Amino acid sequence: MPSGPAGRSEQVVGAVAPGPARQPSPPTAPRPQPSAAHDILCVNAPGMAASGPDGQLRGQSLHGFFRHGVRTLARMELRLGGMEPLPLQGTLTSAATARFVGSVRVPGDLDPDPALTVERLRHADGAETVTVRNTGARPARLPLEIALGTDLGQLTDIAAGRRSADLPGQVQSAGLRWAGQGRAATVSARPSPHAVLAGAGVLRWDLEVQPGARWSVDLRVELESPSAGRPPTGRGQGVPLPWSEPEVRADDRRAARLVGRALDSLGGLLLADADRPTDLYTASGAPWRFGLTAADALWAARMTLPLGTRLAAGTLRATARRQHLAPQQPAGAARRSEGPGGDGASGPAAAAPATVANPVAGGTGTGTGTAVPAHGGAPQGAGSSSAAGADSGAAAQALDGVIPGPLRHGGPELPASCTATEATLLFVTVLAEAWRWGMPRAEVAELLPAAERALGALRAAVAEGPDGPVGFVTDFGRPPEERAARPGPARCEVQAQAHRAALQGADLLEAFDRPGAGEWRAWAAELRERFREQFWIDDLSGGRPAAALLAPDRPVPALASTVVHLFDVGLGAEGELHEGLLDREQTRLLAQRLVTPELDCGWGLRTLSAKSPRFNPLGHRSGAVRVQETALAVSGLVDAGFEREAEILLEGLLEASSHFDHRLPEMYAGEQKVADCPPVPHPAACRPAAMSAAAAVHLVLSLAGVRPDVPSGRVATRPASTAPLGALELTGLRVAGEPFSVRVSRIGVAVVEEAPSFLQLAAS
């Protein structure tokens, strides 16, 4: 029988054939749905720990310690004198640590105040310290029992609501051990327990705590047999953070707290491939996506570029190692050799790229007559000999240059989208902007072939028709034959990302003496013209861009928050920004539309217009507020000169952050803001999430308007003239790897107080 949305079996109603009566089957119990919305979640990749605010691990939902995606411990229930402590406080003290405080009354004590307090200090790596304090007037003699258990389940199964029975425990020297499913975990204690009850999974100490004294035990949870292969590690000892730690001073004190806690959250998400321990990148988020999603990691790297290029460099190398490589190349195409990290199967060499005729030009009869470069190289005409050679290897080349990524929900109006498209285009942008911020030229050159391949994947994804959106970019994740047979939508945000990648890719090609820069700029100009004509929908409010285009004259009229990518035009030469897909009037109309109640709920931008019949304030793409998109809107509106609108959205995010302890989750409900009511958490939101944490950093730092172009020896500052945070001072930024500090006055005037001596300062 089909499975319903909550995991229940649904009965099919219809005609029943004659026959003996059958007894109805007993109803299936609803599958438990894990929720992390109200859990206290400690994260230090690849480990994490989740519990309720009382600190007890009860084996329910996501409760437990996890390591490499395995639940090493599901239950850790503490009782003192047979009683659970009365919970008083449970809070994160950092992304990786939490503190829980409870109280216990000593049996027979007539004093109304509790004599015993129990403090639990927990670390995501699997350590916990339990301390019992006696503030009473008499010695406390009572047993401390900690009940333990685990199923050694996989996080993916637990996230889907599946819970196996606890495994039987075995006594070891200072605790318990469990084995099953090819894995094993242990809990050890110091001091050793006075008794271990393996059948019940209980460690017991008989305590005698004198007045004014304390007693502590350290518990350590470890995974003996991690999953097969060499899983990613966390940031190792001695490996520094891949960003500087800035000091933020602003009249609006929320800004400093937001940046500090966002960077703390990002630190808890740092991962590295086992054989590349210094190439750090961020996991997508905890608890649901606690691994590398290339698009999310690249966004995090891009948004933290003002703090240095080391995270960008590590992320680019890690994603380049995962880039699809065609098994064979057609005649005349680029040869392969070792990739960015020296891994022989990981990436392309810096060989001259091949070229293929533009699928929408020349002999197709549908194009504009301009050839699009293949693999980043110079274009050829319709009669190019290399085009003929490419046909024989088309199947093998289908995914060449694509950086893989999972499918992601596309909302009620569109099918799911492959994040490979976003990641592949974003790779070019991050490399180009990291180069502007001062990433060493040799490192950029090492990664340039991977960027050329990404540009080749962009060329291959331009829709050919006849039924699809001719000349626009569609999903990279589908092979050309499937795209031709079943044309997919050309999404608004993908066109913006492709346009930016083309322009920034052209900048890289030109700077490194590679062919094709002029042709990519020409293609981008034609995409702008097509977009302005075919994506814009006129309505009574002046008009808006379509969410997607299914074919010529078939726009998807939904108004979604993905339109904010149209404001994200990308950093160009000498601190200037590239031209966007919208003209000035279209930009003005869209800026005004963003801050209407249709999209702005008061806490940020809804992912779908509240006027849509499919609006759902908790829908991933049908109404929830996604932090990254609102932050992109704020910085993009400031850059475009619409600072009043930017200030409205900025205030909404800052106020929302205060209700989440200044640790913004991935998303939250898009309900209309009401006085004295906080924003509603989303049960499926990652918290922390790499994109929302990096977006919080970007939200504040972008207001200073620092725009470097290290290759040309210049840096410009274009701050928000309205100074929405009041006076703002940023120290500890990095440009070209050296300290950079800027101060913005309350009237929006920027003064650079520290900068590399070889950079020329452009007037703001």
C-alpha positions in Angstrom: 0.0 0.0 0.0 1.2 3.5 -0.6 2.9 5.3 2.2 1.3 8.5 3.4 3.2 11.7 4.3 3.6 10.7 7.9 4.7 7.2 7.1 1.2 5.6 7.7 -0.2 3.0 5.4 -3.1 4.3 3.4 -6.1 2.2 2.5 -7.3 2.2 -1.1 -11.1 2.8 -1.3 -12.9 1.2 -4.2 -15.0 -1.8 -5.4 -14.4 -5.1 -3.6 -14.6 -8.4 -5.4 -17.1 -11.0 -4.0 -15.5 -13.5 -1.7 -15.2 -14.5 1.9 -15.1 -11.6 4.3 -11.7 -10.7 5.5 -10.8 -9.3 8.9 -9.4 -5.8 8.6 -5.8 -5.7 9.3 -4.8 -3.8 12.5 -3.9 -0.2 11.9 -0.2 0.5 11.5 1.3 2.5 14.3 2.4 5.9 13.1 6.1 6.1 12.5 7.8 8.6 14.9 9.0 11.7 13.2 12.3 13.1 14.6 12.4 16.8 15.2 15.4 18.9 16.0 13.6 22.2 16.2 13.7 22.3 20.0 16.7 20.0 20.6 19.9 21.3 22.0 22.4 20.3 19.3 26.2 20.3 19.8 28.2 20.0 16.6 31.9 19.5 16.0 32.2 17.7 12.7 32.2 14.7 12.3 30.6 14.4 15.7 27.4 15.8 17.2 25.1 15.3 20.2 21.4 16.0 20.6 19.1 16.1 23.6 16.2 17.9 25.0 16.8 20.9 27.4 17.0 18.6 30.4 20.2 17.0 29.0 18.9 13.5 29.3 19.5 11.2 26.3 16.4 9.1 26.1 16.9 7.2 22.8 14.0 9.1 21.2 14.0 11.1 18.1 17.6 12.2 17.4 18.8 12.0 21.0 22.3 10.7 21.3 25.9 11.0 20.4 26.8 10.6 16.8 30.1 10.0 15.0 30.6 9.6 11.2 26.8 9.3 10.8 26.5 6.5 13.4 24.7 6.9 16.7 27.3 5.8 19.2 25.1 6.3 22.2 21.3 6.7 22.2 20.5 6.7 26.0 22.3 8.4 28.9 19.7 8.9 31.6 21.0 10.1 35.0 19.4 9.5 38.3 20.6 10.6 41.7 19.1 8.7 44.6 16.6 7.2 42.2 15.4 10.6 41.0 15.9 12.5 37.8 17.3 16.0 38.5 14.8 18.8 38.1 15.9 20.6 35.0 16.8 24.2 35.6 18.7 25.2 32.5 20.0 23.8 29.3 21.9 25.9 26.8 24.7 25.9 24.2 27.9 27.5 25.4 29.4 27.2 22.0 28.6 25.3 18.8 30.3 22.2 20.1 29.4 22.4 23.9 26.4 22.5 26.1 25.7 23.0 29.8 22.8 21.5 31.7 21.9 22.2 35.3 19.4 20.5 37.5 18.7 20.2 41.2 17.9 17.3 43.5 16.4 17.4 47.1 18.2 15.1 49.6 15.6 12.6 51.0 14.5 13.6 54.4 15.8 17.2 54.1 13.3 19.7 55.6 15.1 22.7 54.1 12.9 24.1 51.2 16.0 24.9 49.2 17.5 22.0 47.1 20.8 20.9 48.6 22.3 19.2 45.5 22.9 20.5 42.0 23.9 18.4 39.1 25.8 20.0 36.2 26.4 18.2 32.9 29.0 19.6 30.5 28.7 18.0 27.1 31.0 18.1 24.1 30.0 17.0 20.6 33.1 14.8 20.3 31.7 12.4 22.8 32.8 13.7 26.2 30.6 14.5 29.1 31.4 15.6 32.7 28.8 15.2 35.4 29.4 17.2 38.6 27.4 16.8 41.8 27.6 19.7 44.3 26.4 19.7 47.9 25.4 23.1 49.2 23.5 21.7 52.1 24.4 21.4 55.8 24.6 17.6 55.9 26.6 15.0 54.0 24.7 13.5 51.1 24.8 9.7 50.8 23.0 8.4 47.8 23.6 6.4 44.6 24.3 8.0 41.2 23.1 5.8 38.4 23.6 6.4 34.6 21.5 4.2 32.3 23.2 3.7 28.9 22.2 2.1 25.6 22.5 2.3 21.9 21.3 0.9 18.6 24.4 1.9 16.6 21.9 3.1 14.0 22.7 5.2 10.9 21.7 8.9 11.0 19.9 8.5 7.7 17.7 5.8 9.2 17.1 7.7 12.4 16.2 10.9 10.4 13.6 8.9 8.6 12.0 7.9 11.9 13.3 4.3 12.0 14.6 3.2 15.4 16.1 -0.2 16.1 16.1 -2.0 19.4 19.0 -1.4 21.8 21.9 -3.8 21.5 22.9 -5.9 24.5 25.8 -4.4 26.4 29.0 -6.0 27.6 31.1 -5.1 30.6 34.5 -3.6 29.9 37.1 -2.4 32.3 35.6 1.0 33.1 32.2 0.9 31.4 30.2 -0.8 28.7 30.6 -1.9 25.1 28.1 -2.6 22.3 28.7 -4.4 19.0 26.5 -4.9 16.0 26.0 -4.1 12.3 29.7 -4.2 11.8 30.3 -1.5 14.3 31.1 -1.1 18.0 31.0 1.6 20.5 32.2 2.0 24.1 31.5 4.2 27.1 34.3 4.6 29.6 34.2 6.4 33.0 36.7 8.0 35.3 36.6 7.3 38.1 35.5 3.7 37.4 31.9 2.8 38.6 31.5 0.9 41.7 29.1 -1.5 39.9 28.3 -2.2 36.3 24.9 -3.9 35.5 25.4 -5.0 31.9 21.9 -6.4 31.4 20.3 -3.1 32.4 23.1 -1.0 30.9 23.7 0.9 34.2 26.8 2.4 35.7 26.5 3.0 39.5 28.5 5.0 42.0 27.7 5.1 45.7 28.4 8.8 46.6 29.1 10.5 49.8 29.4 14.2 49.2 30.3 16.4 52.2 28.8 19.9 52.7 30.4 22.4 50.4 32.1 19.6 48.4 31.7 18.3 44.8 32.2 15.1 43.0 32.7 14.6 39.3 32.8 11.8 36.7 34.1 12.0 33.2 32.4 9.9 30.6 33.8 9.2 27.1 31.8 7.8 24.2 33.8 6.3 21.3 33.1 4.6 18.0 35.5 1.7 17.6 34.8 0.8 14.0 33.8 3.7 11.7 32.2 3.2 8.4 34.1 1.5 5.6 36.7 3.6 3.8 38.2 6.8 5.2 35.4 9.1 6.1 36.0 12.9 6.3 37.6 14.1 9.5 37.1 17.3 11.4 39.6 20.1 11.8 42.6 18.4 13.3 44.8 19.5 16.1 47.2 22.2 14.9 45.1 23.1 11.8 44.1 26.7 12.2 40.7 28.0 11.4 40.4 28.9 7.7 39.3 32.5 8.4 40.4 35.4 10.5 38.5 36.2 13.6 37.1 39.7 13.1 36.1 42.2 15.7 32.8 43.9 15.0 31.8 47.1 16.7 28.5 48.7 15.8 25.8 50.9 17.4 23.5 48.0 16.8 24.9 45.4 19.2 23.1 42.6 17.6 25.5 42.7 14.7 28.6 41.6 16.7 26.7 38.8 18.4 25.4 37.5 15.1 28.8 37.4 13.5 30.5 35.8 16.5 28.0 33.0 16.8 27.8 32.5 13.1 31.5 31.9 12.9 31.4 29.6 15.9 28.7 27.6 14.2 30.7 27.4 11.0 33.7 26.2 13.0 31.6 23.3 14.2 30.8 22.2 10.6 34.4 22.1 9.3 35.4 18.9 7.6 38.5 17.7 5.7 39.1 14.8 3.4 41.2 12.2 5.3 44.1 12.5 2.9 43.9 16.4 2.7 43.6 17.5 6.3 44.4 21.1 5.6 41.8 21.5 2.8 38.9 22.5 5.0 35.3 22.9 3.9 32.0 23.0 5.6 29.4 20.3 6.0 26.0 21.5 4.8 24.3 21.4 8.2 23.3 19.4 11.3 21.6 17.2 11.9 20.0 16.4 8.5 22.8 17.1 6.0 26.0 16.4 8.0 28.3 16.1 5.1 29.6 17.8 2.0 27.0 19.3 -0.3 29.1 21.2 -2.8 26.7 24.1 -3.4 26.3 24.8 0.3 30.0 24.6 1.0 30.8 26.9 -1.9 28.3 29.5 -0.7 29.8 29.4 2.7 33.3 29.9 1.3 32.2 32.8 -0.9 30.3 34.6 1.8 33.3 34.5 4.2 35.9 35.8 1.6 36.3 39.1 3.6 37.9 36.9 6.3 40.5 35.3 4.0 40.7 32.9 1.1 41.8 29.7 2.8 38.3 28.3 3.2 37.6 29.1 -0.4 40.8 27.4 -1.5 40.1 24.3 0.5 36.5 24.1 -0.6 37.4 24.6 -4.3 40.1 21.9 -4.2 37.7 19.5 -2.4 34.9 20.1 -4.9 37.3 19.9 -7.9 38.4 16.5 -6.7 34.8 15.4 -7.0 34.1 17.0 -10.4 32.9 14.5 -13.1 35.5 13.6 -15.6 34.6 12.0 -18.9 36.3 8.6 -19.3 37.4 9.5 -22.8 37.8 12.7 -24.8 37.0 13.1 -28.5 39.8 13.9 -30.9 41.5 17.2 -30.2 40.1 17.6 -26.7 42.1 18.4 -23.6 44.2 15.7 -22.0 43.7 14.8 -18.3 46.4 14.6 -15.6 46.6 15.2 -11.9 44.0 17.5 -10.4 44.4 20.4 -7.9 45.4 18.2 -5.0 47.8 16.0 -7.0 45.3 13.1 -7.0 45.8 11.4 -10.4 42.0 10.8 -10.9 40.8 13.9 -9.4 40.9 16.7 -11.9 41.9 18.1 -15.2 45.3 19.3 -16.4 46.0 22.8 -17.7 45.9 21.6 -21.4 44.3 23.6 -24.2 40.5 23.0 -24.1 38.4 21.6 -26.9 35.7 23.6 -28.6 32.2 22.7 -29.8 29.7 24.7 -31.9 27.1 26.5 -30.0 24.0 24.3 -30.0 21.7 27.3 -30.4 23.7 28.9 -33.2 24.9 28.2 -36.7 23.1 25.3 -38.4 20.3 24.9 -35.8 18.3 27.8 -37.2 17.2 28.8 -33.7 20.2 30.6 -32.3 21.6 34.0 -32.5 24.7 33.2 -34.6 27.2 33.3 -31.7 29.2 30.2 -30.7 29.4 29.4 -27.0 32.8 28.2 -25.8 33.1 24.6 -24.8 35.1 23.8 -21.7 35.9 27.5 -21.3 37.7 27.7 -24.6 37.3 29.8 -27.7 34.2 29.1 -29.9 34.0 27.7 -33.3 31.5 28.2 -36.1 28.8 25.8 -37.1 31.2 24.0 -39.5 33.9 23.4 -36.9 35.8 20.1 -37.3 35.9 19.7 -33.5 32.1 19.7 -33.5 32.0 16.6 -35.7 34.5 14.9 -33.5 32.4 15.6 -30.4 29.3 13.7 -31.6 30.9 10.3 -31.3 31.7 10.8 -27.6 28.6 12.8 -26.6 27.3 10.1 -24.2 30.7 9.9 -22.4 30.9 13.6 -22.2 27.4 14.2 -20.9 28.4 15.0 -17.3 32.0 16.2 -18.0 32.8 19.2 -15.8 29.7 18.9 -13.5 30.2 19.0 -9.8 27.8 16.4 -8.3 25.1 17.4 -5.9 21.8 15.9 -4.6 18.3 16.8 -5.7 16.5 19.5 -3.6 12.9 20.3 -3.3 11.7 22.8 -5.9 8.4 23.9 -4.3 4.9 23.3 -5.5 5.3 25.1 -8.9 8.5 23.3 -10.2 10.1 19.9 -10.0 13.0 19.2 -7.8 16.3 20.8 -8.9 19.7 19.3 -8.9 22.2 21.2 -6.8 24.9 20.1 -9.2 23.8 23.0 -11.5 24.3 25.5 -8.7 27.6 24.0 -7.5 29.1 23.9 -11.0 28.3 27.5 -11.8 29.2 28.7 -8.3 32.6 27.0 -8.6 33.6 29.6 -11.3 32.3 32.5 -9.2 34.1 31.5 -6.0 37.4 31.0 -7.9 37.0 34.4 -9.6 36.1 36.2 -6.4 38.7 34.5 -4.3 41.3 35.6 -6.9 40.0 39.2 -6.5 40.3 38.9 -2.7 43.9 37.8 -3.0 44.1 34.1 -3.5 47.6 33.4 -4.7 47.9 33.2 -8.5 49.5 29.8 -8.4 46.6 28.3 -6.5 44.1 29.9 -8.9 46.0 28.6 -11.9 46.0 25.1 -10.4 42.2 25.3 -10.2 41.6 27.0 -13.5 41.2 23.8 -15.6 38.3 22.7 -13.3 36.7 26.1 -13.9 37.1 25.6 -17.6 35.3 22.3 -17.3 32.5 23.9 -15.4 32.1 26.4 -18.2 32.0 23.5 -20.6 29.2 22.0 -18.6 27.4 25.4 -18.8 27.7 25.3 -22.6 26.2 21.8 -22.7 23.2 22.8 -20.6 22.0 25.5 -22.9 18.6 24.4 -24.1 18.4 23.5 -27.8 14.6 23.2 -28.2 12.4 22.7 -30.1 10.0 22.5 -27.1 12.3 23.8 -24.4 13.3 27.3 -23.4 15.7 27.9 -26.3 18.9 29.7 -25.4 18.4 29.4 -21.6 20.3 27.2 -19.2 18.6 24.1 -17.8 19.5 21.3 -15.4 23.1 20.1 -15.5 22.2 16.9 -13.8 20.4 15.4 -16.8 22.2 14.1 -19.9 21.6 15.9 -23.2 19.4 13.1 -24.6 17.0 13.4 -21.7 17.0 17.2 -21.9 16.1 17.0 -25.5 13.3 14.4 -25.0 11.8 16.0 -21.9 12.8 19.7 -21.8 13.1 20.9 -18.2 12.4 24.4 -16.9 14.9 27.2 -17.2 14.8 28.6 -13.7 15.2 32.3 -13.0 18.0 31.8 -10.4 20.0 29.5 -12.7 20.0 32.1 -15.5 21.4 34.6 -13.0 24.1 32.2 -11.8 25.0 31.2 -15.3 25.2 34.9 -16.4 27.5 35.7 -13.5 29.7 32.6 -14.1 30.0 33.5 -17.8 31.2 37.0 -17.0 33.5 36.0 -14.2 34.8 33.0 -16.1 35.7 35.4 -18.9 37.6 37.5 -16.4 39.6 34.5 -15.4 40.3 33.3 -18.9 41.5 36.7 -20.0 43.7 37.2 -16.9 45.4 33.8 -17.4 45.8 34.1 -21.2 43.2 31.4 -22.0 41.0 31.7 -25.1 37.2 32.4 -25.1 36.8 35.5 -22.8 35.2 37.6 -25.5 32.8 34.9 -26.6 31.6 34.3 -23.1 30.9 38.0 -22.6 29.0 38.1 -25.9 27.0 35.1 -24.8 26.2 36.7 -21.5 25.0 39.9 -23.3 22.7 37.8 -25.5 21.4 36.0 -22.4 20.6 39.4 -20.8 18.6 40.4 -23.9 16.6 37.2 -24.0 16.0 37.2 -20.3 14.6 40.8 -20.3 12.3 39.9 -23.1 11.0 36.5 -22.2 11.3 36.2 -18.4 9.6 39.5 -17.5 5.9 39.3 -16.8 3.9 42.6 -16.9 1.2 43.0 -14.3 -0.8 45.7 -12.6 2.1 46.4 -10.1 4.5 47.0 -13.0 5.8 43.5 -13.5 8.1 40.8 -12.1 10.4 38.1 -13.3 8.9 34.6 -13.8 10.1 31.9 -11.5 11.0 29.8 -14.6 10.4 29.4 -18.3 9.0 26.2 -19.6 9.2 27.2 -23.3 8.9 30.5 -25.3 5.7 32.2 -24.1 5.3 29.7 -21.3 6.5 31.4 -18.1 5.8 30.1 -14.6 4.2 33.1 -13.0 4.9 32.2 -9.4 6.7 34.9 -7.4 9.4 33.2 -5.3 12.3 34.4 -3.2 14.7 32.8 -5.7 14.5 36.1 -7.7 16.9 37.6 -5.2 19.7 35.9 -7.2 19.1 38.5 -9.9 20.6 41.1 -7.5 23.8 39.0 -7.0 25.7 40.1 -10.0 29.2 39.3 -8.9 32.5 41.1 -8.2 34.4 42.4 -11.3 37.5 44.4 -12.1 38.7 47.3 -10.0 35.9 46.9 -7.4 33.1 47.3 -9.8 30.2 44.9 -10.1 29.1 43.1 -13.2 25.9 44.1 -15.1 22.8 42.1 -14.1 20.1 40.4 -16.1 17.5 43.1 -15.3 17.5 46.6 -16.6 17.3 49.6 -14.2 13.5 49.9 -14.3 13.0 46.2 -13.8 15.4 46.2 -10.9 13.5 49.1 -9.3 10.2 47.3 -9.6 11.6 44.1 -8.2 13.2 45.9 -5.3 9.9 47.5 -4.3 8.1 44.1 -4.7 10.4 42.4 -2.3 9.4 44.5 0.7 5.7 44.2 0.3 3.8 41.8 2.7 3.4 39.4 -0.3 7.0 38.3 0.2 8.4 40.0 3.3 6.8 38.5 6.4 8.6 40.9 8.7 11.2 38.3 9.7 12.6 37.9 6.1 11.6 36.9 2.6 9.1 34.1 2.1 10.1 31.5 -0.4 6.7 31.9 -2.1 4.3 34.7 -2.3 1.6 34.7 0.4 -0.9 35.3 -2.4 -0.2 32.0 -3.9 -3.0 29.3 -3.3 -0.1 26.9 -2.5 1.5 29.1 0.1 2.5 27.2 3.3 4.5 29.1 5.9 6.4 25.9 6.8 7.0 24.8 3.2 10.7 24.5 2.2 9.9 26.3 -1.1 6.3 27.3 -0.5 6.6 30.0 2.2 9.3 29.4 4.8 12.0 32.1 5.3 15.4 30.9 4.1 18.1 33.0 5.7 20.6 32.9 2.8 18.2 34.4 0.3 17.2 37.3 2.6 20.8 38.1 3.3 21.6 38.0 -0.5 18.7 40.4 -1.0 20.0 42.8 1.6 23.5 43.0 0.1 22.2 43.0 -3.5 19.7 45.8 -2.8 22.5 47.9 -1.2 24.7 47.4 -4.2 21.9 48.3 -6.5 21.2 51.6 -4.6 17.9 50.5 -3.0 19.0 51.0 0.6 15.6 51.7 2.2 14.4 48.3 1.0 17.6 46.7 2.2 17.2 48.2 5.6 13.7 46.8 6.0 14.9 43.2 5.3 18.0 43.7 7.4 16.0 44.7 10.5 13.7 41.6 10.0 16.7 39.2 10.0 18.4 40.9 13.0 15.2 40.8 15.1 14.6 37.2 14.1 18.2 36.3 15.2 17.5 37.6 18.7 14.8 35.0 19.1 17.2 32.2 18.0 20.0 33.2 20.5 21.7 34.9 17.5 22.2 31.5 15.8 20.1 31.7 12.8 18.8 28.4 11.6 18.6 27.4 7.9 15.0 28.5 7.8 11.9 29.2 9.9 8.2 29.7 9.3 7.1 32.6 7.0 4.2 33.6 9.2 3.4 37.3 9.3 5.2 39.0 12.1 3.0 39.8 15.0 4.0 41.9 18.1 5.2 39.9 21.0 5.2 36.6 19.0 8.6 35.1 18.0 9.2 33.4 14.7 8.2 29.8 14.6 11.0 27.3 14.2 11.0 24.9 11.3 11.1 21.2 12.4 13.3 20.2 9.4 15.7 23.1 9.6 19.4 22.5 10.0 20.8 24.4 12.9 23.6 25.1 12.5 23.6 25.3 8.7 26.6 26.4 6.7 24.7 28.7 4.3 22.7 30.5 7.0 25.7 31.0 9.3 27.8 32.3 6.4 24.9 34.5 5.3 24.8 36.0 8.8 28.5 37.0 8.4 27.9 38.3 4.9 24.9 40.3 6.1 27.0 42.4 8.4 30.4 42.5 6.6 28.8 43.4 3.2 27.4 46.7 4.7 31.0 48.1 4.7 31.1 47.6 0.9 34.7 46.4 0.7 35.4 45.4 -2.9 39.0 44.4 -3.6 40.8 43.7 -6.9 44.1 42.5 -5.6 45.4 41.5 -9.1 45.1 45.1 -10.2 46.4 46.4 -6.9 43.2 48.2 -5.9 40.5 48.1 -3.2 37.4 50.1 -3.1 34.8 50.7 -0.3 31.1 51.3 -1.2 29.3 51.2 2.2 25.6 51.6 2.7 25.0 55.3 2.8 22.1 55.0 5.3 24.4 53.2 7.8 21.6 50.8 8.9 23.7 49.5 11.8 24.8 53.0 12.9 28.5 53.5 13.2 30.2 50.3 12.1 33.9 49.3 12.7 35.4 46.1 11.3 38.9 45.0 12.2 40.6 41.7 11.5 39.4 41.4 7.9 41.8 40.0 5.3 42.7 41.3 1.8 45.5 39.5 0.0 46.1 37.6 3.3 47.0 40.7 5.2 45.0 42.7 7.8 42.3 45.1 6.6 40.2 47.4 8.8 37.5 49.8 7.9 35.2 52.2 9.8 31.9 53.4 8.5 30.4 56.5 10.2 26.8 57.1 11.0 26.4 59.1 7.8 27.8 56.3 5.7 31.3 57.5 5.1 34.0 54.8 5.0 37.5 55.3 6.3 40.1 52.5 5.7 42.2 52.3 8.8 44.5 49.4 7.9 45.3 47.9 4.5 48.2 46.2 2.7 50.7 48.8 1.6 50.7 47.6 -2.0 47.0 48.3 -2.6 45.7 51.6 -3.9 42.6 52.8 -2.1 39.7 53.9 -4.3 37.5 56.7 -3.2 34.1 55.6 -1.8 
